[in-house]
Amino acid sequence: MTATILLQMGGLGGYSQFLPLVLIIVVFYFFMIRPQMKKQKDQKTFANDLKKGDKIVTTAGIHGKIAEVAEATILIETEGGGKIRFNKSAVALDESKALSAPVSTK
């Protein structure tokens, strides 16, 4: 009987029409925002843990060994002996991880 009265009064009042919107926002947070924040945190930790001698790959695809680490920049020594200065944020990943990544052949 109580359920019938609630249905006649509009269910839970005006709140029931906001439930789908709230669920969409919660799903959006857990599937889009939270993983992106975790990825940014991991990248920042990786950039701060760089040290001299590490072999890395930049976002531009340049492979090299770190010759010098400063506060916000690093100096990369390339295979030909040249040196290039990059921001720490330009380092994509450790070269050993880049070489071990599976290659897609389609």
Secondary structure by P-SEA (a helix, b strand, c coil): caaaaaaaaccccccccaaaaaaaaaaaaacccaaaaaaaaaaaaaaaacccccccccccbbbbbbccccccbbbbbccccbbbbbccccccccaaaaaacccccc
